[in-house]
């Protein structure tokens, strides 16, 4: 019944733009798209970029293939008309984007349908979307005499505060003394919105630490591990598809980009002592050795060369270090209580998907068992909340079963597109293995790698 109820929610979240938005675009703040689409819900009444990845997956899980294809066509239309997928379909979102998930949307659709003709028709638009990131979001970082090309979120244009949060941005910039400082502050705030993590201590730099508040936000001076892992997967997919389509030049181009970025990820963002990937601070030229659930994203993208069993034990050691088993409402974004919504105690659906599916894709018995454990927790918490209040939420409280998330610039939002899509994916993958009423699966106390080595 839970899955059936979620399936019925798509109709409530479905929208279609009037042709007048296209004909008289100067009268609207909306950016036109030709096909029907699914909104997140609550205050979010337009199409959003990275939300749509999990919405598309949810639609495909529900056998709504033509609807999913129409949504995918909307995203491709945006690339064709704007040169990239914007943050959302409002004119004030046009110059910034969100985590690059379009190629992965095509992967989900193609893997289910094997629609080679659709891929062939649109691969140049996927190429165009990724070129936006390669040419506008890259940075070079020097380490041990070698320059590595990596990627960051940086949204200077248009100048000034976010139109959708004008008052908040004006207030947060009041401590800046010069126009140049205000410009940097506005860029950092808009870049955090582009990252999808708006806002979090993850973007704060104060004396080299993740302390402070929005006056210490430096998003564009941080190399995020999740963005680089996602782009690595984008490069791999485009290389694979160009090879299938017989375009040797583009195949080699993206193969080189993938190989170079993977090397940069392992040399710059992997921390051997911690056994995990970390963001990088280019202001202080140091790794940011703080727990964020985004540290696990390379598991989801397959952005590593390590032996899988070795990596399993390193990741389990890291999870045990922060006692992720104790959170009954999902893995928290961070362990920092900043009052921002992408910090403790909030647990967000996309972060759970990256962690849980990443563990599952690692493929070892231990990792797959952990994936099921955390999927159990997440579905249970979502289900309990749904049974109590009859709605799905944007985010949840990691410390409580059925607790909703809070903090940040706006209140609790319900709907909710990506939440529904991810739960439907989990139900489809694990089905009867999940326990909706009573999650008592024991988080196994795996022997740390250091102890295993000592035991020989």
N, C-alpha and C positions, 0 to 999 in steps of 0.2 A: 504493500500500500504506500509506503514512503516514496518509492521510485515513481509510482503512478501519480502521486500528488505533485511531485517535482516536475514530472512531464507536463502536467496540466498548467503549471506556472508559466511555461513558455508563451502561452497565448496571452496571459496578462502582461507580459513584458515585451510583447511584439509591437513594432511600430513601422509605419511607412510614411515617407515624406511626400507632401503635396508637390506636384509639378510646378506650382507657383514659386516654390523655394528656388528652383532652377531658373525660371523665367524672370523673376523679380528678386534676384539674390541680394540687391542692395536694401531690401526691406526686412531682411532676416539676419539674425546672428548665426543661423544654422549653415553648415556646409552641406550641400546637396549630395545625396547618394541615391542611385536609381532603384535599388531593391529593398525589400523589407529587411528588418534587422531586429536584434534583441537588445534592449537597454539593460544596464545593471539593475536599476531600480532606485527608489527613494529620490534623493535630490539629483540623481544622475539620469537625465531624461534624453540623452543623446547617445550616439555610438562612441565607445571608448576603445582605444587600441588594444592594450594587453588583456583587458577583461575579455575581449572577443575571442581570444584563443581558447579559453576554457568553455566559453559559450558554444563555440563551434564544435568542440569535442563532445559537449553534452548533447547537442543536436544530433550529431552523428551516432552517439550511443542510443538515442531514441529513434533511430532510423529515419530521421528528418533530413535526408541527404540533400534534397533540392533546396530546402530552406538554408542549410549550411552552405551550399554552393552559392546561393544568392548573397549571403553575408560575405563570403569570401570575395565574390565579384565586387561588392561595395568597397572592400579594402583595396583591391587592385585598381578600381576606378579612382580612388583617392591618390594612389601613386601616380597614375596616368595624368591626373589634373594638377596635382600639387608637387610631385617629385618625391614624395615620401608619404607614409601614413602619419597624420598628426596625432597629438595627444587625444583629441576627440573631435567630433564634427561640429565645432563652433569656430567662428572666424578668429577669435582670440586665442585659440589653441594651435593655429596653423603653423607657426614657426618652430614649435617644439614637438617632440614625438613622445613615445613611451617605449619600454623594452621591446626590442625587435622580434616580434613573434609571428609575422606574416608568413615567412617561409615554413615555419612549423605548422601553421594552419594548413598550408598546402600539403605538407607531409601527412597530416592526419587525414585529409580528404583523399589524397592519392593512394595512401596505404589501404584505405577501405574500398575505393572504387576502381583503382588502376586506370583512371581516366587520363591516359597519356596525351590525348589530343588537347585536353584542357591545360595540362602542364605545358605542353609545347606552345600553345597560344599565349601563355602568360609568363613564361620564364624570363623574358626580357624585362617585364615589370618587376619581378622579384629581384633581378639584377639591379635595376634602377633604385629600388628601395635600399638595398644593401650598399650601393654606391653613396647614398646620402650619408650613411654612417661612416664609411671609409674616408670620405672626403671632408666631412664636417665635424666628426667626433673623435678623431684620432689624436694621439699625443706620443711623443718619443721620450722614453725614460732611460737614463744612462745608469748602468750597473756594471761594475768591474770592467770598465772600458768598452762595454758593448751597449749600443743603442737598441732598445726594444720598442717596436710599434704596438701600442695598446690603445684602448678606447675608454672614453669617459662620457658622462652626461654633461653637456655645456650648452646653455640656452641663453645667449645674450639678446637675441632678437625676438620680438620687438623690444626696444629699450623701455625701461620703466617697470612699475609694479605689474603683477598679474591682474588683468582686468576683472577676472572672476573673484579676486580676493584683494581688491585695491586698498581698502581700509586697513586690512591686516598687514599688508606689505609696507604701507606708509608708516604705520606705527613701529614695525620691527626695524625700520631703517633710520629712525630718529637719532640713534646714537652715532651715526656716521657723520663725519665733519665735512667731507668734500663730496662733490658730485661723482668723482671717480670711485670713491668708497661705496656710495649708494648704488652705483652701476654694478659693482662687484657683488654687493649684497643681493640685489634683485636677480642677478644672474644665478647666484647660488640657490636662491629660493626656487626659481623657475626650473633649474636643473634638477632639483629634488623632485619637483612635480613630474619632470620628464622621466626620472628614474622609477616613478611609481611609489616610492617610499617618501611620501610627503606627510609628515616629517619624521625625523628619527635622529637620535644621537649618533647614528652611523655617519652622519654628514657633519658632525661638530668637530672642530679642531681647536682645542684650547691647550696651549703649552704641550702640544704633541699628543694629547689625550682626547678621548671622546666625551669630554665634559662640556658644560656650558649650556647655552640655549640657542634660540634662533639668531641671536646676534653673533654667534660663533659658527654659523653654518658656512661650509666651504665645499659644497658638493662638487663643483667643477675642478677642485684641486685634489680629488680622490679618484683613483683608478679602481672601479668596482669589479670584484671577481665575477659577479653574476652577469654583468653586461659582456665581459670578455668571453666568458664561457658560452653565452648565447650566440655571440657573433661567430665563435669558433664552430658551433653547430650549424649556423647559417652557411658558413663557407663550405663545410663538409657536404651539406645537402646540395648546394648549387654545383659543386664539383661533381658529385655523383650524378645529378640529373643532366648536366651538360654532357657528361660521358655517355649516358644512355641515349641522348639525342644526337650524338655524333659531332658535337662541337669541341674539338680537341683543344683549341686555343683557350676557350673559356674554362674548360675542365682543368687545364694546367694552371691557369691564373688562380682559380679558387683553391686548388690543391696547395699551391705555394702559400697563399694567404692563410690557409688553415694550418699548415705546418709551422709557419713563422709565428702565428699567434699561439699555438700550443706550446712552442718553445718559450715564448714570453711568459705564458701562464705558469709554467713549471719553474722558470728561473726567477721570476719577479714576484709571483703571488702564492706559490706553494711554500709553506713553512714546515720544514722537516722535523723540527723539534716538537711542534704542536701536532703534526700529522693532519693538517688541514690547510685549505686555501684561505687567504686573507686579502682584504682590500689594501691598497697602497696609497700612502700620503705623499704627494709630489711636492708639497711645501717643505716638508722635513726630510724627504727621501728615506722613509721608513715604512715597513709593513705596519698595519693597524691590528695589533694583536688583541682583538676583542671578539667575544662571541656574538655573531649575528647568524641567523638561520640561513642567510644568503651564502654563507661560507660553504654550504653543501651543494650548491647549484651545479658545479662540474660533474657531480655524480649523475645528474639528470641529463646533461649534455654529452657525457662520455669524453670529457676534455682532460684525459690523463693517459700516461703510458705505463703506470705502475702495474705490477702484478695485482690481480684483483683480490686475492686472498690477503696479501700484505695490506692493501688499501682498506679492506674490510676491517682488519684489526686496528689500523690507525684511526679510522673513523669512529669505531666503537669506543676506543680509548678516549677520544675527544668528547663523544656524547656522554660517557660516564663521568668525565671531569666536571661537566655542568649538570649532571643528574637529570637529563632530559626525561627519564622514566617517571619522575615524580609529578609531571604536569598532566593532570587529568583532562584538560581541555584542549590539548594540542601543544606542539612545540612553540615556545614564545619567540617573538622576533629577536629579542635581546634579553639581557639581564639588567638593563639600565632602566630605572624608573624616572623618565624625563618629563612625563606628562604628554609627550607626543604619541600619536596613534600607532606609529611603527616601532614602538618600544614596548618593554614589559608593562603589563602582563599580556598584551594582545597577541593573538594567534590568527594569522591571515590565511585564507584558503590557498592562494597561489604558493605561499611558502610551504604549506603542508604538502602540496602536490610535488614541488621540487624535491623536498626531503624524502617523502614516501616513495614516489616513483623512482627517484634517484637510487635509493637503497635497493629497490626491486630490480632496477636495470643493472646494478652492480653484479647481480646474478649468483653470488655465493649463497650457500644455505643459510648462513648466519644473517647476511644482509636481507635476504628475502623474508626471513622470519621476523626481523625487526620492522620491515616494511608493513607486514601484516599487523604487527603489534600497534604501530602508530596509525594505520588505517582504521583499525578497530576503535581506537580512542577517538579519532576525529569523527567518524560516522556516528558513534555513540553520542558524543557531545552535541552534534548537529541535530540528531534525531530527538534527543531529550528536549532541546529548546523548541523544536518544531511541535512536539506533542504538547508542550506547556502553553505556547502562545500562538501557534498556527502560522508562523512566518519563518523565513530564512533571513539571516543577517549577513552584512558585509564582512564582519570580523567577530571573533569570539575571545573570551577570557581564558587564557591557558591554565589558570589556577582553579577553575570551577567547571564542573560538568554542566553544560547548558548555560553558561554565563556569556553575556554579550560583551564585546569589546567597547572601549571608550577612549576618550582623550582626543587631542587635536583640535582642528578648527571648526568641526561640525559634529552634530549629534549622531546617534545610532541610526543607521540606514538599513532598510529592509528591502527584500526582493527575492534573491539577489543573484544576478546572472552567473558570476563565476563560482559562487558557493554551490549553486544548484548543479552546474556542469561538472564540478569536481566530485561531488557526492555521487552523481550518476555514474561517472567513470569508475569510482571505487566500488560501487555496488555491482557494476558490470564485471569488473575484474575479479573481485574476491567473493561476491555473492554470499553463499551460505556459510562461508568461513568467518564472516563478520558477526558479532554478537550485539545486536541493537539494544538489548535490555541490560546486559550484565557483562561489562568488560573487566575480566579478572586475569587476563593473560599476564603472566609474569615476565617482566623485563629481565632477560637473562644476564646474570653478572658474568659477562665474558672475561676470560683471563686476559689482563692487559698484555700488550705485545712485549713489554719489557720483562714481564714474568715468564712468558712463554720462551723468550730467548734464554733467560736464566735457567729454565728447566731443560734446555737443550731440545 
